[in-house]
Amino acid sequence: MLSLPFIRDNRAVVEKAIADKNVSLDLDALLALDGEVRGLKTEIDELRRQRNAISDSFKTADPAERPALGAKAKEMGAKTSEIEAVLADKQAALDALMLRLPGIPWEGAPVGPDESANTIVRQEGAIPSFDFEPRDHVALLEMNDWADLSRIVNVAGSRMYALKGRLAMLEQALMFWAQQQLAAEGFTTMTVPALARPQAFVATGHFPGHEEEAYAVPADDLYLAGTGEIALTSLHSGEILESDKLPILYAGYSPCFRREAGSAGRDVRGLLRVHQFYKLEQYVICEDDDAVSAEWHARLLANAEMLLKALEIPYQVIEASTGDMGLGKFRMNDIESWVPSLGKYRETHSCSTLHDWQARRANLRWRDGDRKVRFVHTLNNTALASPRILVPLLENHQQADGRVKLPKALQGLMGGEFL
């Protein structure tokens, strides 16, 4: 969310952001509503002032004048109530438009309609060269009896998975290992619920606009979240954080759920696009300084790269275009890991800086050294998401006989060289 004073003073900048992010929003209508709301508030304030003046004069007024004064005060009260009802409707309409306003993107972001305009920043790690015909991860799962992908469909439907044996243990070991790595970097591990109220989704920017992607629990007015970011953003909602408490660094671990609406026919085989998964999310709340949040963006990205390098998975870093980065994001870098069976990189991480766009929606504030209350900056990036990370991990480290050689970082955790 942007502030109304900023919008009024920087109309051209906001219009460009609306165009660059392909947002369908009538800025003229928004500003017109803003003018009406301010005008109605001024009118209400004046009516209240006049009514208060009448009340103050009532005690000293001539008894003969009091009935007329009382009637006048009552008339003003009724008029105020009428205008307040109109104001409530106008304010609700303005608030709805405000929630659709995009954040101002980073000037270095490629301008384009969608992911086709994304650019490659760099590529890291050597793509493996096999002297045998490599298998895809589903074939590896089947030949090693590491999953039951067919029976679980009868229980829970499509795009679900059930890991078995050593691979089920590896999934949990991976997440614990990643938590340890982030703890060493100063992040506090948090286990957060997947269930959240609608307002928590509004705070992050997932609602309005992406309700169809979330599983609803209407009986309890809750939704299942697709990322720990949703709970973490609202964790300090309404608080004023003191400067010595910043930055707040969380490593949020949670089960996650996504309906994958609109993805029919895409990645239906295996573990790439499933409805339920686990994710360890890096999350930062810091002061609202552009340079400070840029430093944290780089650090979140470096943490994810550190994990991928330890897992010996080749990857590339992507600069997301304005049309691909999402409504509220200032900057977004995706990390795509190499998947041999597909012969291409696939997204496994997404690093985002949102400046104060989420903070304004979530009412996340801090008090600076001059005791001035300001909105914070928020950032997030995947640390690991499973089972998606298992796809490049298994495929890049597979052997001719179907076994998978573990990277050195995991061998101690799993008690051997091979999975």
C-alpha positions in Angstrom: 0.0 0.0 0.0 1.2 3.5 -0.8 0.4 6.6 1.3 -2.2 9.0 -0.1 0.2 12.1 0.3 2.8 10.2 -1.7 0.3 9.4 -4.5 -0.9 13.0 -4.7 2.7 14.3 -4.8 4.1 11.6 -7.1 1.3 10.9 -9.5 3.5 10.3 -12.6 5.6 7.8 -10.6 2.5 5.9 -9.5 1.0 5.9 -12.9 4.2 4.4 -14.3 4.2 1.7 -11.7 0.6 0.9 -12.6 1.5 0.6 -16.2 4.8 -1.3 -15.7 3.1 -3.9 -13.4 0.1 -4.3 -15.7 -2.4 -3.3 -13.0 -5.9 -2.6 -13.9 -6.6 0.5 -11.8 -8.2 3.9 -12.5 -5.9 6.4 -10.7 -8.3 9.3 -11.6 -11.1 7.5 -9.8 -9.0 6.8 -6.8 -7.9 10.4 -6.5 -11.4 11.6 -7.0 -12.6 9.4 -4.2 -9.8 10.7 -2.1 -11.0 14.3 -2.7 -14.6 13.4 -1.9 -13.5 11.6 1.4 -11.5 14.6 2.5 -14.3 16.9 1.6 -16.8 14.9 3.6 -14.5 14.7 6.6 -14.1 18.5 6.5 -17.9 18.9 6.4 -18.4 16.6 9.3 -15.7 18.4 11.3 -17.4 21.7 10.7 -20.9 20.4 11.7 -19.4 19.0 14.9 -17.7 22.3 15.6 -21.0 24.2 15.1 -22.9 21.7 17.2 -20.3 22.0 20.0 -20.6 25.8 19.8 -24.4 25.5 20.3 -23.9 23.1 23.2 -21.5 25.6 24.8 -23.9 28.5 24.4 -26.9 26.5 25.6 -26.2 27.0 29.3 -26.1 30.8 29.0 -28.8 31.2 26.4 -32.2 32.8 27.3 -34.7 30.1 28.2 -36.8 31.2 25.3 -34.0 30.5 22.9 -33.1 27.0 24.1 -35.8 25.1 22.2 -34.6 26.5 18.9 -30.9 25.8 19.8 -31.8 22.3 20.8 -33.6 21.8 17.5 -30.7 23.2 15.6 -28.2 20.9 17.4 -30.5 17.9 16.7 -30.7 18.9 13.0 -26.9 19.1 12.8 -26.6 15.7 14.5 -28.9 14.2 12.0 -27.0 15.8 9.1 -23.7 14.6 10.5 -25.1 11.0 10.7 -26.2 11.2 7.1 -22.8 12.4 5.9 -21.1 9.8 8.0 -23.0 7.1 6.2 -22.0 8.5 2.8 -18.4 8.8 4.1 -18.4 5.2 5.2 -19.3 4.0 1.7 -16.8 6.4 0.0 -14.1 5.4 2.4 -14.7 1.7 1.8 -14.5 2.2 -2.0 -11.3 4.2 -1.5 -9.8 1.5 0.7 -10.6 -1.2 -1.8 -8.8 0.8 -4.6 -5.8 1.5 -2.3 -5.3 -2.3 -1.8 -4.9 -2.6 -5.5 -2.1 0.0 -5.8 1.2 -1.5 -6.8 4.5 -0.8 -5.0 7.0 1.3 -6.9 9.5 -1.1 -8.5 13.2 -0.9 -8.4 14.6 1.2 -11.2 16.9 -1.6 -12.3 14.0 -4.1 -12.8 13.5 -5.1 -16.4 10.2 -3.6 -17.7 8.0 -6.2 -19.2 4.6 -7.9 -19.1 5.6 -11.2 -17.5 8.4 -13.7 -16.9 9.4 -13.5 -20.6 11.0 -10.2 -19.7 13.1 -11.6 -16.8 16.9 -11.5 -17.2 19.6 -13.9 -16.1 22.0 -12.2 -13.6 24.5 -15.1 -13.3 24.8 -18.9 -13.4 26.6 -20.9 -10.7 27.8 -24.5 -10.6 28.6 -26.9 -13.3 25.7 -28.7 -15.1 26.4 -32.4 -14.6 27.4 -34.5 -17.6 26.2 -38.1 -17.4 27.8 -41.1 -19.1 24.5 -42.9 -18.9 20.9 -42.0 -19.7 19.7 -40.0 -16.6 16.4 -40.8 -15.0 13.9 -38.2 -13.9 13.1 -38.0 -10.3 9.9 -40.0 -10.5 11.8 -43.0 -12.0 14.3 -42.6 -9.2 11.5 -42.6 -6.6 9.9 -45.7 -8.1 13.1 -47.8 -8.5 14.2 -47.1 -5.0 10.8 -47.3 -3.4 11.1 -43.8 -1.9 7.5 -42.7 -2.5 4.0 -43.8 -3.1 2.6 -41.4 -5.7 -0.2 -43.6 -7.0 -2.0 -44.8 -3.9 -2.0 -41.4 -2.2 -4.1 -40.1 -5.0 -6.9 -42.3 -3.9 -6.6 -40.8 -0.4 -6.0 -37.1 -1.1 -6.5 -36.5 -4.8 -4.0 -35.3 -7.5 -0.8 -33.4 -6.9 -0.2 -35.0 -3.5 2.8 -37.1 -2.5 3.8 -39.5 0.2 7.6 -40.1 0.7 8.9 -43.3 2.2 12.0 -44.6 4.0 15.3 -42.9 3.5 13.8 -40.1 1.3 11.2 -39.2 4.0 14.0 -39.0 6.5 16.1 -36.9 4.1 13.2 -34.4 3.7 13.1 -33.8 7.4 16.9 -33.8 7.8 17.2 -31.2 5.0 14.8 -28.8 6.8 16.6 -29.2 10.1 20.0 -28.7 8.4 18.7 -25.5 6.8 17.4 -24.3 10.1 20.8 -24.8 11.6 22.5 -22.9 8.8 20.2 -19.9 9.2 20.5 -20.0 13.0 24.3 -19.6 12.5 23.5 -16.5 10.4 21.5 -15.0 13.3 17.9 -16.0 12.3 15.5 -17.1 14.9 13.6 -20.3 14.0 9.9 -20.0 14.2 7.3 -22.7 13.7 4.2 -20.9 12.4 0.7 -22.2 11.7 -0.6 -22.7 8.2 -4.0 -21.4 9.2 -4.5 -17.6 9.1 -7.4 -15.1 9.1 -8.2 -13.3 5.9 -6.7 -10.0 7.2 -3.3 -11.7 7.4 -3.5 -12.5 3.7 -4.5 -8.8 3.0 -1.5 -7.7 5.0 1.0 -9.6 2.8 -0.8 -8.6 -0.5 -2.1 -12.1 -1.3 -5.6 -10.8 -0.9 -7.5 -9.3 -2.7 -6.7 -10.9 -6.0 -5.4 -14.3 -5.3 -8.2 -15.9 -3.2 -8.6 -18.7 -5.7 -5.1 -19.9 -4.9 -5.8 -20.5 -1.2 -7.8 -23.3 0.5 -10.6 -21.8 2.4 -12.0 -23.0 5.8 -15.2 -21.0 5.8 -16.7 -22.5 9.0 -13.8 -20.8 10.9 -13.2 -17.8 8.6 -9.7 -19.1 8.0 -7.5 -19.9 5.0 -4.5 -22.3 4.6 -1.4 -20.3 3.8 1.1 -21.1 1.1 4.0 -19.5 2.9 5.1 -18.7 6.4 5.4 -15.1 5.3 1.7 -14.7 5.9 1.9 -15.5 9.6 5.2 -13.7 10.1 4.0 -10.4 8.5 1.1 -10.1 10.9 3.0 -11.4 14.0 3.9 -7.8 15.1 0.9 -6.1 13.5 -0.2 -3.0 15.4 3.1 -2.9 17.4 5.6 0.0 17.5 9.0 -1.7 17.5 11.9 0.2 19.3 15.0 0.8 17.1 17.1 -1.5 19.3 14.8 -4.4 18.4 15.6 -4.1 14.7 16.3 -5.9 12.5 14.1 -8.9 13.3 15.3 -12.0 11.6 13.0 -15.0 11.4 13.4 -18.4 9.8 9.7 -19.5 9.6 9.0 -23.2 9.2 5.5 -24.4 8.3 3.4 -26.7 6.3 2.1 -24.9 3.3 -0.9 -25.3 1.0 -1.6 -24.1 -2.5 -4.5 -24.9 -4.7 -2.4 -24.3 -7.8 -5.4 -22.6 -9.5 -4.8 -21.9 -13.1 -2.0 -24.4 -13.5 -4.0 -27.3 -15.0 -1.8 -29.6 -17.0 1.5 -28.0 -15.8 4.0 -30.2 -13.9 1.4 -32.9 -13.1 4.1 -35.6 -12.8 6.0 -36.0 -9.6 7.0 -33.4 -7.0 7.5 -30.1 -8.7 4.0 -28.6 -8.2 2.1 -30.2 -5.3 -0.8 -28.9 -3.1 0.9 -29.5 0.2 4.6 -29.0 1.1 7.0 -27.7 3.7 8.9 -24.5 3.6 11.5 -22.7 5.6 11.1 -19.0 4.9 13.7 -16.3 5.6 11.9 -13.1 6.8 13.3 -9.7 7.8 11.8 -6.6 9.4 14.2 -3.7 9.3 14.2 0.1 9.4 12.8 1.9 6.4 16.1 2.8 4.9 16.6 1.9 1.2 20.3 1.1 1.7 19.6 -1.1 4.7 16.9 -3.1 3.0 19.1 -3.5 -0.1 21.8 -5.0 2.2 19.3 -7.4 3.6 18.1 -8.4 0.2 21.6 -9.3 -0.8 22.1 -11.3 2.4 18.8 -13.2 2.0 19.9 -14.1 -1.6 23.4 -15.1 -0.4 21.9 -17.4 2.3 19.8 -19.2 -0.3 22.8 -19.5 -2.6 24.9 -20.8 0.3 22.4 -23.7 0.8 22.3 -24.6 -2.9 26.1 -24.6 -3.1 26.3 -26.9 -0.1 23.8 -29.1 -1.8 26.0 -29.0 -4.9 23.0 -28.0 -7.1 23.7 -25.8 -10.2 21.5 -22.7 -10.3 20.9 -19.4 -11.9 19.8 -16.0 -10.4 17.1 -14.2 -12.2 16.1 -10.5 -12.1 12.3 -10.5 -12.2 10.6 -8.0 -14.5 8.0 -5.5 -13.3 5.2 -7.7 -14.7 6.4 -10.8 -13.0 7.5 -9.5 -9.6 4.0 -9.1 -8.1 1.9 -6.2 -6.9 3.8 -5.0 -3.9 7.4 -5.9 -4.6 10.1 -3.3 -5.0 12.6 -5.9 -6.2 12.5 -9.7 -6.8 15.3 -12.2 -7.6 14.3 -15.7 -8.3 16.8 -18.6 -8.1 16.2 -21.4 -10.5 17.9 -24.8 -9.9 19.0 -27.1 -12.8 16.7 -30.1 -13.4 18.5 -32.6 -15.8 15.4 -34.4 -16.9 13.9 -31.1 -18.1 17.1 -29.8 -19.5 16.4 -26.4 -17.9 16.4 -24.4 -14.7 13.3 -24.4 -12.5 12.4 -21.9 -9.8 13.2 -23.1 -6.2 13.6 -19.7 -4.4 12.2 -16.2 -4.6 13.8 -13.2 -2.9 11.7 -10.1 -2.4 12.0 -6.6 -1.0 8.7 -4.8 -0.4 9.9 -1.6 1.3 7.0 -0.3 3.4 4.2 -1.6 1.1 3.3 -4.6 3.3 4.0 -2.7 6.6 1.3 -0.1 5.8 -1.2 -2.9 5.1 -0.2 -4.8 8.3 0.4 -1.6 10.4 4.0 -2.6 11.2 5.9 0.4 12.6 9.1 1.3 14.5 10.3 4.3 16.5 13.5 5.9 15.2 16.2 7.7 17.2 14.2 11.0 17.0 11.2 9.1 18.5 9.3 9.5 15.3 7.1 6.5 14.4 7.6 5.2 10.9 6.6 2.1 8.9 9.3 -0.6 8.6 10.6 -2.4 5.5 9.9 -6.1 5.1 11.8 -8.7 3.0 11.5 -12.5 2.5 13.2 -15.3 0.6 12.8 -19.0 0.5 15.5 -21.0 2.4 14.3 -24.4 1.3 10.9 -25.7 0.1 10.3 -29.4 -0.1 9.6 -31.6 -2.0 10.5 -29.2 -4.8 14.1 -29.1 -3.8 14.3 -32.9 -3.9 13.8 -32.8 -7.6 17.2 -31.2 -8.5 18.9 -32.8 -5.6 18.0 -36.3 -6.7 18.4 -35.8 -10.4 21.8 -34.0 -10.2 23.3 -36.5 -7.9 22.0 -39.7 -9.4 24.3 -42.6 -10.3 24.2 -45.1 -13.2 22.7 -47.8 -11.0 19.9 -45.6 -9.7 21.4 -44.7 -6.4 21.8 -41.1 -5.3 25.1 -39.9 -3.9 24.6 -37.3 -1.2 26.5 -34.0 -1.2 29.1 -33.9 1.6 27.0 -31.5 3.6 24.3 -34.2 4.1 26.3 -37.3 4.4 26.8 -36.9 8.2 23.1 -36.3 8.7 22.1 -39.4 6.8 24.9 -41.7 8.0 26.5 -42.5 4.7 27.7 -41.4 1.2 24.5 -42.6 -0.5 20.8 -42.0 0.0 
